[in-house]
Every structure is written in C-alpha cells, then in structure tokens.
Amino acid sequence: MGTDTVRTEASDDAAGRRREQRGWYFYDWACSVYSTSVLTVFLGPYLTSVAEEAADAGGYVHPLGIPVRAGSFFAYSVSLSVIVAVLVMPLVGAAADRTGRKKPLLGAAAYVGAAATTGMFFLSGDRYLLGGVLLVVANAAQSVAMMLYNSYLPQIAPPEERDAVSSRGWAFGYAAGSLVLVVNLALYLAHDSFGVSESTAVRICLASAGLWWGGFALVPLLRLRDRPSAAREATAPGLRQLAATIRDMRRHPLTLAFLLAYLVYNDGIQTVITQASVYGSEELGLGQSTLIGAVLLVQLLAVAGALTMGRLARRYGAKRTILGSLVAWTLTLAAGYFLPAGAPVGFFVLAAAIGLVLGGSQALSRSLFSHLVPPGKEAEYFSAYELSDRGMSWLGPLLFGLTYQLTGSYRDAIISLVAFFVLGFLLLARVPVRRAIEAAGNPVPERI
C-alpha cells in the first residue's frame, strides 16, 4: 500500500510538472511574436523611415538636442533599452527570489511590454521620439519578463530534461512567430485590397504583436505556480542590487566565466537579429516583402534547428554543440559582408543558415546556464543572464550604430560583429562546465 502511495505521488508530481512545462512553453509562444514581427522585421526599417522623415538636411535627428544619424536611431534606442533593464532587472530578480512571488512580477512586466507594443499603432508621420520611447519601454519590459520566465526552468525541469524543455520552449516561440508573420505578410502585400496604406499595414502588424503577447500570456500565468523562497535578503536599488549579484557570482567564478562568454556571443546574435532587416533594406536594397519572407524562413527553420540541436546536445553535449553553432555564425556573417546589393537569393541562403543555428544556440545556452545557478538564486542570476538576451544587448547595437555613423557603410557595421562570435567562442571553450555545475551545488547530468 505504501509503495502504491509513493508511486501515485510520483505520478502526480510528474503530471503537475508536465502541466507547468506546457504552460511555460506558452510564454515563448506569446512573446516571440514581438521579437519576430516587431524587433526583427517591421520596427527597424519603419522607425528608421520615420526618423528620416524628421531628419534635417544633413540626415540627422536631434533627440534632446543630440545630433544622431537617422539611420543609427533604431540601434541607439535598442542600446538605451538595456540601460533601463540594467536598473530594473536585478531589483526585480532579487525581489522574486526573496518573496518567491515570480508570477505577479511576470504578469506586470508582460502587460507593460504588450501595452507599449500595442501603442506602436500610433507611430506615424515624424513621431520618431514616440517610437524610441515605446521601443525602450517594450524592450525593457520584455527583458524583465524573460528573466523571470527563464528562472522557472530549473524549478519545472530536472537536470536531465532541461535541454529538451528549453529547446521546446524556443520551438514554440519560433512556431508562433512563423504563424503570425504569415498573416503579417498577407496584410502587408495585399494592403490595398484591405483598404489601408502601407504605413497603416505596418502599424497594424506592430500593434497586433502586442495584442497577441498580452492574450497568450494568460496561459503561463494560469499554469505556473509560485514556490516558497528561503531567501530573505533585503532588496537594494537597481545598480546596488546588480553589484550585489555580481559580488555573489564572484563566489562562483566558473558560473561567471560562462556568463561572460554568453554575454559576448549572444550580444552578437541579438545584434544580428535586430539589425539584419536594416542591413537588408538600406545596404542591399531589398524590399519589405523580401525581408519578411527571409525572416519567415528563419522562423520555420529555427523550429527544426532548435529541436535538432537539442538532440545533438544529448549526443555530444550542450557546450560542444554551442561552440559549433558559433563557428556557423561567424561564417554566415562573413558571407553576408560580400553579398551583392539586390541579391535576394543570397539573402535567403544566409537566412536559412541563421535559422538552423539560431534557436538551438539560444536554447542550449539557457539550459546550460540553468545548471550553473546556485539553488534559490534563479531569478537573481537570470537577471544578469538576461542583460544580453532577446535583443537587449547594448554593446553590439552601439558598435553597429557607431560603425555606421563613422563610415556610412552598413557592410562595415555588419562585419564588425564577427568579433563577438570569435571572442565568445574562445571564452566558452575555456569554461570547465562539469566543474562549474559541481561548484554551484547542482547534480551533474550524464552528458553536458
């Protein structure tokens, strides 16, 4: 009888865990449409065109009296968003760990981001400052929400399941991005048939991402559950809390070494994601429909790529699989530098290469880092992790924007990002992940 009771309890625990995992996947389903339709496809070229409309004769806009090339405004806005995130994320992460109440904080961040994204419908004419403000708010909110979302991974999946669970989450996100992008593409290409202008069609696509985000965020908020926390430390203001988190990480130098490698190479990944459409439209002269089609190809292949790389990680280990993906990223960027203008076929080939490694490199990085987080510090440590995730990087967009501002060439700007992948590879190769997991106080999976 006792054995039956134990089996029943174990079965109930497994069922509850699977239910939470399915709910967790749906946050990626909800928010990835923002990353795809807004950040990757529509907002970069559209906000750039709005800024160009407001620019002076020399091609500059003047937010707060500062001269900025209209072509650099979007990149600088992405950079500014991470400054806001730096102040907010450590504060929220520490509060989540201290109170154990992640779900209300996740809901607040998700709906602030969704509201800002929906508000992009009003971005028209020369309202580039409105676009910049909404981008900063949405990006910072997305960063906070993703930090809380990611911190659930070690709580809802045992070590041997994390690569698979993380990869499925990314696959859900890319599937949603693909689905909505197909609808966006139909609206954009046939906007005359729907009786709206091209500008209005873009603004509808931007706002619909916010509505999708807010609607589907209800699923994880209903299924995920809060857990009691043993931590009772007081929460300090943003920068002080970040400093406290980093001081704590110094007691786990191998975790910090992995995080440094991740911040470097993921900064490159996120900058490619956010600036590829600008590069395609401004440097290669490709039309919006071509850019949307290329991003749709990335989304479709990223679903298969995330699941395939998850399987490769089970055979070769997550670290080796990530290192292989960084080599692929480097070669892809180098090829992109030499693409001739007006060559959509070459752009599609590069999009396919990116799609095959994009989801897997991100999913495996997330699951590998989850093994390196000391128990009870999940949200706090993931706040540092999230600083360079989902387009929240600041150094990459800043380098991209500065390179363009100094040279006037988007080719020089895109090739400058190779440095992030080369340095990230070298840093990650030096991290002994098994020792790092043991030092964090976590069980070591059979293959890592």
C-alpha positions, 0 to 999 in steps of 0.5 A, a space after each residue: 500500500 505504501 509503495 502504491 502511495 509513493 508511486 501515485 505521488 510520483 505520478 502526480 508530481 510528474 503530471 503537475 510538472 508536465 502541466 507547468 512545462 506546457 504552460 511555460 512553453 506558452 510564454 515563448 509562444 506569446 512573446 516571440 511574436 514581438 521579437 519576430 514581427 516587431 524587433 526583427 522585421 517591421 520596427 527597424 526599417 519603419 522607425 528608421 523611415 520615420 526618423 528620416 522623415 524628421 531628419 534635417 538636411 544633413 540626415 540627422 535627428 536631434 533627440 534632446 538636442 543630440 545630433 544622431 544619424 537617422 539611420 543609427 536611431 533604431 540601434 541607439 534606442 535598442 542600446 538605451 533599452 538595456 540601460 533601463 533593464 540594467 536598473 530594473 532587472 536585478 531589483 526585480 530578480 532579487 525581489 522574486 527570489 526573496 518573496 518567491 512571488 515570480 508570477 505577479 512580477 511576470 504578469 506586470 512586466 508582460 502587460 507593460 511590454 504588450 501595452 507599449 507594443 500595442 501603442 506602436 499603432 500610433 507611430 506615424 508621420 515624424 513621431 520618431 521620439 514616440 517610437 524610441 520611447 515605446 521601443 525602450 519601454 517594450 524592450 525593457 519590459 520584455 527583458 524583465 519578463 524573460 528573466 523571470 520566465 527563464 528562472 522557472 526552468 530549473 524549478 519545472 525541469 530536472 537536470 536531465 530534461 532541461 535541454 529538451 524543455 528549453 529547446 521546446 520552449 524556443 520551438 514554440 516561440 519560433 512556431 508562433 512567430 512563423 504563424 503570425 508573420 504569415 498573416 503579417 505578410 498577407 496584410 502587408 502585400 495585399 494592403 490595398 485590397 484591405 483598404 489601408 496604406 502601407 504605413 497603416 499595414 505596418 502599424 497594424 502588424 506592430 500593434 497586433 504583436 502586442 495584442 497577441 503577447 498580452 492574450 497568450 500570456 494568460 496561459 503561463 500565468 494560469 499554469 505556473 505556480 509560485 514556490 516558497 523562497 528561503 531567501 530573505 535578503 533585503 532588496 537594494 536599488 537597481 545598480 546596488 542590487 546588480 553589484 550585489 549579484 555580481 559580488 555573489 557570482 564572484 563566489 562562483 567564478 566558473 558560473 561567471 566565466 560562462 556568463 561572460 562568454 554568453 554575454 559576448 556571443 549572444 550580444 552578437 546574435 541579438 545584434 544580428 537579429 535586430 539589425 539584419 532587416 536594416 542591413 537588408 533594406 538600406 545596404 542591399 536594397 531589398 524590399 519589405 516583402 523580401 525581408 519578411 519572407 527571409 525572416 519567415 524562413 528563419 522562423 520555420 527553420 529555427 523550429 527544426 534547428 532548435 529541436 535538432 540541436 537539442 538532440 545533438 546536445 544529448 549526443 555530444 553535449 550542450 557546450 560542444 554543440 554551442 561552440 559549433 553553432 558559433 563557428 556557423 555564425 561567424 561564417 554566415 556573417 562573413 558571407 553576408 559582408 560580400 553579398 551583392 546589393 539586390 541579391 535576394 537569393 543570397 539573402 535567403 541562403 544566409 537566412 536559412 543558415 541563421 535559422 538552423 543555428 539560431 534557436 538551438 544556440 539560444 536554447 542550449 545556452 539557457 539550459 546550460 546556464 540553468 545548471 550553473 545557478 546556485 539553488 534559490 538564486 534563479 531569478 537573481 542570476 537570470 537577471 544578469 543572464 538576461 542583460 544580453 538576451 532577446 535583443 537587449 544587448 547594448 554593446 553590439 547595437 552601439 558598435 553597429 550604430 557607431 560603425 555606421 555613423 563613422 563610415 556610412 557603410 552598413 557592410 562595415 557595421 555588419 562585419 564588425 560583429 564577427 568579433 563577438 562570435 570569435 571572442 565568445 567562442 574562445 571564452 566558452 571553450 575555456 569554461 570547465 562546465 562539469 566543474 562549474 555545475 559541481 561548484 554551484 551545488 547542482 547534480 551533474 547530468 550524464 552528458 553536458 
